[in-house]
Amino acid sequence: MSDFESQSFDRSLPLGQPARTGRRPAAIDWDRINGPPVVPPKGWGERIGAVVIKLLKWAVLLVLGPLVCYAVAGGVGAWLPVNEGFKLAADGVEIFIYSGNTQCDLILPIKTAEKDWSHQLDMKPDRSVSHIAIGWADRALCNGSKAQHDLEIETVIKAMLFPTDAVMHVRCVSKPYTSAQTMGVKISPQQYQQLCEYIEGSFDSDSPLASVSHDDHGQIFPATGKHHLFNTCNNWIGEAMKAGGIKVGRFTPLPKTVFWHLPN
């Protein structure tokens, strides 16, 4: 018998069709043969919408990116302290530090053996008050003729992004109490003298500004320095605390950060 005759065939299959081997034939790769599917062109509305979405994404990144960096820098700067050897004085002058969301003050006794603020600022407080609140701020933001919620957004942006004139706002107050926004610290007479000297150096004049009024119980004085994003009212509080030998962060542009290193 020849080799051809010895081969076995599946007679159930049509002539010329190979016998089944148990393996499925490979699937046809239509993506390779035909290429990627044809995407119908977008209309003008879809194109404009896609451009607007991209612009909004970039706008969010351009706004949030610097804000996040600023917040991180402010947090790290406030976390790194100066005057690490500071201790509360057993017998000294008690001062209060106020740091709110939009304003901050140093609240000091009106008259002590080291300093008489009523004499320097020519103020005549009544008997119901015992302290004086002094702060440094942007001149436009400190205009008391407008409430905080009435301030124009352009004024706020200008005060933060551009160097603007600064003022000292001063008003007589009663003795405050410790709260989430106010903390009392007792310092030595020498430290208090150093603190007062720094505050005095922030006044550009002892004559109040007649054209700007803070409120019915305060006055506004021209101040040294310029207000901007990296030199805020909280920065001024931090620098004053440094001058007074009080433990505080190296860079404190954000509210409440001046409290981080004070003893509870």
C-alpha positions in Angstrom: 0.0 0.0 0.0 1.3 3.4 -0.9 1.8 6.2 1.5 -1.1 8.1 -0.1 -3.4 5.2 0.4 -2.3 4.8 4.0 -3.4 8.3 5.0 -6.7 8.5 6.7 -9.4 11.0 5.7 -12.5 12.3 7.4 -15.0 11.4 4.7 -17.7 13.5 6.4 -15.9 16.7 5.4 -16.1 18.2 1.9 -13.3 17.4 -0.4 -10.3 19.7 0.2 -11.3 20.8 3.7 -8.8 19.9 6.3 -9.7 17.6 9.2 -10.6 19.2 12.5 -7.6 19.3 14.9 -9.5 20.5 18.0 -8.1 24.1 17.9 -10.1 27.1 17.0 -8.9 29.3 14.2 -7.4 32.6 15.3 -9.8 35.5 15.5 -9.5 38.1 12.7 -7.8 41.3 14.0 -10.0 43.8 12.3 -8.4 46.7 14.2 -5.1 45.9 12.6 -6.6 45.4 9.2 -9.0 48.3 9.1 -7.2 50.7 11.5 -8.9 52.8 14.1 -12.6 53.6 13.7 -13.6 56.8 12.0 -14.9 59.3 14.5 -17.5 61.7 13.1 -16.3 65.3 13.2 -17.5 67.4 16.1 -19.9 70.3 15.6 -19.0 73.9 16.4 -20.9 73.6 19.7 -18.9 70.6 20.9 -15.6 72.2 19.8 -16.4 75.5 21.7 -17.5 73.5 24.8 -14.2 71.5 24.8 -12.2 74.7 24.6 -14.1 76.3 27.4 -13.6 73.2 29.6 -9.9 73.3 29.0 -9.7 77.0 29.8 -11.6 76.5 33.0 -9.3 73.7 34.0 -6.3 75.9 33.5 -7.9 78.8 35.3 -8.6 76.6 38.3 -4.9 75.4 38.3 -3.6 78.9 38.0 -5.7 80.1 40.9 -5.6 77.1 43.2 -1.9 76.4 42.6 -0.5 79.6 44.0 -3.1 79.6 46.8 -2.0 76.1 47.9 1.7 77.1 47.7 1.0 80.2 49.7 -0.9 78.3 52.4 1.9 75.7 52.6 4.6 78.4 52.9 2.6 80.2 55.6 2.1 77.0 57.5 5.7 75.9 57.3 6.9 79.4 58.2 4.6 79.6 61.2 5.6 76.1 62.3 9.3 77.1 62.6 9.7 79.2 65.8 11.9 82.0 67.0 12.5 82.9 70.7 12.4 79.3 71.6 13.6 80.0 75.2 10.5 82.2 75.9 8.8 81.6 79.3 5.8 83.3 80.8 6.7 85.9 83.3 5.6 85.3 86.9 5.4 89.0 87.6 5.0 91.2 84.6 2.7 92.9 82.1 -0.2 90.8 80.7 -0.9 91.5 77.0 -3.5 90.0 74.8 -3.1 88.9 71.2 -6.2 88.9 69.0 -6.2 87.2 65.6 -9.6 87.1 63.8 -10.4 86.1 60.2 -10.0 89.6 58.8 -8.3 91.7 61.6 -5.8 91.2 64.3 -4.7 93.4 67.3 -2.3 93.7 70.2 -4.4 94.5 73.2 -2.3 96.3 75.9 -3.0 98.1 79.1 -3.6 101.8 78.5 -1.2 102.8 81.2 1.7 101.0 82.9 4.9 102.0 84.5 6.6 101.4 81.2 4.2 103.1 78.8 1.2 105.5 78.9 -0.5 105.2 75.5 -3.2 107.8 76.3 -0.5 110.4 76.6 1.3 109.6 73.4 -1.8 109.2 71.2 -3.6 112.1 73.0 -6.6 109.9 73.8 -9.0 110.4 76.7 -10.6 107.0 77.5 -13.4 106.9 80.0 -13.3 104.8 83.1 -15.2 101.9 81.6 -12.1 100.9 79.5 -8.7 99.7 80.6 -6.9 98.5 77.5 -6.0 99.8 74.0 -6.2 97.7 70.9 -3.6 98.4 68.3 -3.3 96.9 64.9 -1.6 97.4 61.5 -3.6 97.0 58.3 -4.2 98.0 54.7 -5.7 101.6 54.6 -8.6 100.8 52.3 -9.6 97.6 54.2 -9.4 99.5 57.4 -11.9 102.1 56.4 -14.6 101.8 59.1 -17.2 103.5 57.0 -17.9 100.2 55.4 -18.7 96.9 57.0 -16.5 93.9 56.3 -19.2 92.3 54.1 -19.6 95.5 52.1 -15.9 95.7 51.0 -15.5 95.5 47.2 -13.7 92.5 45.9 -11.4 94.8 43.9 -10.2 96.4 47.1 -9.4 93.0 48.7 -7.5 91.8 45.7 -5.5 95.0 45.4 -4.7 94.9 49.1 -3.3 91.3 48.8 -1.6 91.4 45.4 -0.1 94.9 45.3 1.8 96.9 47.9 -0.6 99.4 49.4 -0.5 102.1 52.1 -0.8 100.8 55.6 -2.3 102.4 58.7 -2.4 101.8 62.4 -5.9 101.4 63.9 -6.3 102.2 67.6 -9.3 102.0 69.9 -10.0 101.8 73.6 -11.5 98.5 74.8 -12.2 96.7 78.1 -10.0 93.9 79.3 -10.6 90.9 77.0 -10.8 87.3 78.0 -9.1 84.2 76.5 -11.0 82.7 73.6 -10.5 81.0 70.2 -9.4 84.3 68.8 -7.8 86.0 71.8 -4.9 84.7 74.0 -3.3 86.4 77.0 0.4 86.3 77.6 2.3 87.7 80.6 5.8 89.1 79.7 8.5 90.8 81.7 8.6 94.6 81.9 11.7 94.6 79.7 10.0 92.5 77.0 7.0 94.8 77.2 9.2 97.8 76.7 10.7 96.2 73.6 7.3 95.4 72.3 6.1 99.0 72.8 9.2 100.3 71.0 8.4 98.1 68.0 4.8 99.4 68.0 5.9 103.0 68.3 8.2 102.5 65.3 5.2 101.3 63.2 3.5 104.7 63.6 4.5 107.1 60.7 2.8 110.0 62.6 1.1 110.6 66.0 -1.6 112.7 64.2 -4.7 110.7 63.2 -6.0 110.7 59.7 -9.1 112.9 59.5 -10.3 111.4 56.2 -10.4 107.8 57.4 -12.4 106.6 60.4 -12.2 103.1 61.8 -15.3 103.3 64.1 -16.9 105.5 66.7 -14.4 104.5 69.3 -11.1 104.5 67.4 -8.7 106.4 65.4 -6.5 105.7 62.3 -2.9 106.8 62.0 -0.5 106.6 59.1 1.8 103.6 59.4 5.2 102.6 58.0 5.6 99.8 55.6 3.4 98.5 52.7 0.6 95.9 53.0 0.6 93.0 50.6 0.2 89.2 50.4 3.5 88.5 52.2 3.2 91.4 54.7 -0.2 91.1 56.3 -1.6 92.3 59.6 -0.8 88.8 61.1 2.8 89.3 59.9 2.9 92.5 61.8 1.7 90.8 64.9 4.3 88.1 64.5 7.1 90.7 64.0 5.9 92.6 67.1 6.0 89.3 69.1 9.5 88.6 67.9 10.6 92.1 69.1 9.1 91.4 72.5 10.9 88.1 72.8 7.7 86.0 72.6 7.9 82.6 70.9 6.2 82.8 67.5 6.7 81.5 64.0 9.2 83.0 61.6 6.5 83.8 59.0 2.9 84.3 60.0 0.8 85.7 57.2 -2.3 83.5 58.0 -4.8 84.0 60.8 -4.4 82.2 64.1 -0.8 81.0 63.3 0.6 83.5 65.8 -1.0 81.3 68.5 0.8 78.1 67.5 3.8 78.4 69.9 2.1 80.1 72.8 1.4 78.1 76.0 -2.2 77.2 76.5 
